[in-house]
Amino acid sequence: MASELNPEHIAYIQKNFTNSVKFRMAMFNMLPMGWLSGMKVTELNDQQCSVTVPYKRWNKNPFRSTFWAVLGMAAEMSSGALLVMYTHKQKPSVAMLVADCKGEFHKKATDVTTFTCKDAAKIKAAILETMETGEGVLIPCQMEGHNQAGELVAKFSFTWSVKARSK
């Protein structure tokens, strides 16, 4: 099996996920709630991914803060975009699935919340491992969400399961 990732495919995802118009069009087609929430990928590179989600009418709860599930969606995207970046059009293709999710909430989210996942190297290594061995790999990912003042709003952890598909 292959043990190299195609840098052209990685660059394609980086370019298109950080382009607001292209990302919003993709969200509209593939993840309508992501589109409706106003979620954006602001940074996607070989070290980390940052995703923002605003506090607005469609995202709020009765307590005048962003609904926890909207925060979770942005947190998941911060790790999920890294997985997509490393799996897009790779040979063999790689299946991915969320195996576990945990969240901690520290402060009400009342403005833009930015979630950052810094596990790109761990994700890349796991993708290469499953492509080489064909075995499933679990990837525990951590992400933190901060408000515009830099205060911690929430912490999430997602465990992703990845496995190279057989030909």
RATANOR-V893806 format. One record per residue. N is the residue number from 1. BURIAL is # if it has 16 or more other C-alpha atoms within 10 Angstrom, else .. D_LAST is the distance of its C-alpha to the last C-alpha in Angstrom with 1 decimal. Layout:
N;BURIAL;D_LAST
N;BURIAL;D_LAST
//
This chain:
1;.;10.1
2;.;12.1
3;.;15.4
4;.;16.9
5;#;17.2
6;.;18.1
7;.;21.8
8;.;22.1
9;#;19.7
10;#;21.7
11;.;25.0
12;.;24.0
13;#;23.6
14;#;26.7
15;#;28.7
16;.;27.7
17;#;28.0
18;#;31.4
19;.;32.7
20;.;34.6
21;.;34.5
22;.;30.7
23;#;29.9
24;#;32.4
25;.;30.9
26;#;27.4
27;#;29.1
28;.;31.0
29;.;27.9
30;.;25.4
31;.;27.8
32;.;31.3
33;.;33.0
34;#;32.0
35;#;33.6
36;.;36.7
37;#;37.2
38;#;37.4
39;#;34.8
40;#;34.1
41;#;32.1
42;#;34.8
43;#;33.1
44;#;29.5
45;#;29.1
46;#;27.7
47;.;30.3
48;#;30.6
49;#;30.3
50;#;33.4
51;#;33.6
52;#;36.9
53;#;38.0
54;#;41.6
55;#;44.2
56;#;45.0
57;.;46.0
58;.;42.5
59;#;41.5
60;#;44.7
61;.;45.8
62;.;49.4
63;.;50.2
64;.;50.0
65;#;46.8
66;#;43.1
67;#;41.5
68;#;39.4
69;.;36.3
70;#;36.5
71;#;36.8
72;#;33.8
73;#;31.7
74;#;32.7
75;#;32.1
76;#;28.5
77;#;27.9
78;#;29.2
79;#;26.4
80;#;23.8
81;#;24.4
82;#;23.7
83;#;20.3
84;#;19.6
85;#;21.0
86;#;18.6
87;#;15.4
88;#;16.1
89;.;13.7
90;#;12.3
91;#;9.2
92;#;7.1
93;.;8.7
94;#;10.9
95;.;12.6
96;#;16.3
97;.;19.2
98;.;22.9
99;.;23.8
100;.;27.5
101;.;30.2
102;.;33.8
103;#;36.5
104;.;40.0
105;.;42.5
106;.;45.3
107;.;47.0
108;#;47.2
109;#;45.0
110;#;47.6
111;#;46.3
112;#;43.1
113;#;40.8
114;#;38.4
115;#;35.6
116;#;34.2
117;#;31.2
118;#;31.5
119;#;28.4
120;#;26.3
121;.;26.2
122;.;25.1
123;#;22.3
124;#;21.1
125;.;21.3
126;#;19.3
127;#;16.5
128;#;16.5
129;#;16.7
130;#;13.7
131;#;11.6
132;.;13.3
133;.;13.4
134;#;10.6
135;.;13.7
136;#;15.3
137;#;18.2
138;#;21.4
139;#;23.1
140;#;26.8
141;#;28.1
142;#;31.8
143;#;33.4
144;#;37.0
145;#;38.7
146;#;42.0
147;#;44.6
148;.;46.3
149;.;48.9
150;.;46.3
151;.;46.9
152;#;44.1
153;#;43.3
154;#;40.3
155;#;37.7
156;#;34.3
157;#;31.6
158;#;28.0
159;#;25.5
160;#;21.9
161;#;19.0
162;#;15.8
163;#;12.4
164;#;9.2
165;.;6.4
166;.;3.8
167;.;0.0
//
